[in-house]
Amino acid sequence: MMEIAPGRVSRLFIALEVPDELKAALLRTPIPMPRSRPTPRGRLHLTLRFLGDTPAELTKRLIKYIQDEFRLIEPVRLIPQGIGFFPNLRHVSSMHLRLELTPELWELKERLDRDLHRLAGIREENSFKAHITLLRMRSSPSAADFKGLSGWGAALELPETRAARLILFLSRQERGRQLHAPIASCSCCR
């Protein structure tokens, strides 16, 4: 894993890794949306908590927390529920796969929220919507685009699966691209 330099501020988030069988099913057919950027296969994930800019000392504590408290976590089912759009249908900036908020996913999310508040005073400010971002859009879709996206979503045959790992990611810009590097992780039981 990556070394964290003293005094450095890192942009962090905690996510569940999407298993290969779900990635393959999502990417089997190209998404019919012009003027958009599909999420690359290696970056498909389910964000549990966005932490934002985090000082080096807190980053080190979070790495230790993930490694010590989550050596192995119970399986977390990922149950696809169709496609959705953020922030809303009038002003769309991204399309995502909606996931059912299963009891084990909710329990993991609640545990992270409690622990992050206790460890670092970090509170969740947004309501949680379980999703995997599939693409970002430069402009809102037209009616024809929505029709194509709806047809694409309806044709998907997505498996119910289980998350592979819980990961603390460092996110950074490099040569105009957003990169996500894992800095701590634990496996999920299968």
N, C-alpha and C positions, 0 to 999 in steps of 0.2 A: 504494500500500500504506500501511498504518498507521504513524504515528510512535510510537516507543517512548520514553516519558518516563524520564529518569534516576531511578534508585531504585525504579522500579516492578517488581513481581513479576508475571509473566504465566504463565498456565496454558497450556501448549503441547502440541501433538501433530503428528506428521508422518503424512500419509495420501496415498493415491492417490484421485484423483477417479474416480467411477464414470461411465462414458459414458451419454449420454441414452438409447440404445437399451435398455440394461439397466435403467435406472430406469423407463422406460415399461413394460417387460415385468413388472417387479416390482409396479408400482402399477396394472396393468390391472384387477385384481380386488381389492376390499377384503379385508383380512385378517380372517377371522372370529374375533375374540378380544375379548370384552367386558372391561372393566376394564383397558384397555391404552392406551398412547400410541404410535401408529405414528411412525416416523422420517419427518419431512417430506422430500419429494423433494430439496430443496436441501441436505439434510444427509446424504444417503446417501454413504458413503465407506468405504474400506478402510484402517483404521488400521495403520500400520507400526510406529510407536513413540509411546507416550504418555510425555511428558517431565515433566508435572506443573508445579508452581510453579517458575518459572525467573527468576532475576534479570535486570534490564535489560541489563547488559553481556553476559551469555551469550546473551540473546535476539538482540542485535545481531550477535554472532559466528555464531549459527545462521542468521540471515537471509543474511549474507554467504556462509556455507558453501553453502546451498541455491542461491543465485544464481550463485556461482562454480563449484562442483563439479558442478552438475546443470543446465547450460545447456540441454541436450537429452539425454534418456535414451532408451535402447533401448526398444522396445515391450514392455509387460508384459501378457501374456495373462491374462484373467480367465475362468476356466472354472468355472461353477456346478456344485456337487456335492449340492444338496439343502438342506433346512433343518436347523437344529440349535438347541439351547437352552443357555443359560448360567445359573448355573454348572453345574447338573446337572439330571437329570429329576425329582429329588425336591423341589428348591427352585429353581424356574425364576424368573428375573427378566427374561430377555430372550430373544427369538427372533432368529435370524440366518440369512443365506444363507451356507452353507459354500462355500469356493472351493478348488480344487485348488492345492496349493503347487507351482507350475510352476518349472522351473529359473531362469527370469529373475526371478520374484518372490522366490525364495529368495536369489539373488545380490544383488538390490537390498537386501533385508532385512539380509543379512550385511554388506554394505558400510556401510549406515547404522549398524549395531551397532558395527563396528570404528571408524568415523570418530567417532561420538559418544563412544565411550570415549576415543579419542585426544584429541579436542577439549575435552572437558569432564568426563572421568572418569565418564560416565553409563554404567551397565551395565544390560542387560536382565535383569529379575528373573523374568519370567513366560515360560512357553513360548508360542511364537507359533502362533496358530491363525488362518489366513486366513479372514476373514469380513466381512460387511456387516450391521450391526445393523438389523433391520427394525422391531422394536417392543420397548418396555419394558412389563413387566407389573406391576400393583399386587399381584397375588397369583398363586400357582402355578395353572396351568390344571387344570380338572377332566378326568376321562376323556373326557367329551363334547367339551370344548374341544380336547384333544389329537387326537381323531378329526377334528374340523373343520379343525384346522391341518394335519394330515397330508394330508387330502384336498386342501386348498388348495395345499400344497407339491407334491403329486404332479401336479396339473393345470397347474403352471407350465410354460411353454415359454420357457426362457431361452437367449438366444444366448451363444455364446462370443464374447468381445469383447476389447478392449484398453483399458487405463487411459488416461485423457485427460491428466492432469497429476499431478505430485508436488507436494504443497502442505504448507507449514508453517502450521498454524492456531493462532490465539489463541482460546481458549475462555473465555467469561465469562457470568455470570448477569446478566440484565437483565429487570427486571419479572417475575421468577419463571420466566423462560425461559432455557434454555442457548443461547447464540449462538456460532457458529464464524465467525471472520473470517480470511480468508487474509492472511498478512503476507509471504510469499515463495512463489514457485512456479516450476516449469519445465514445459515441454511434453514429452510423450512423442512419439517418432517414430511415425508411423502406417503 
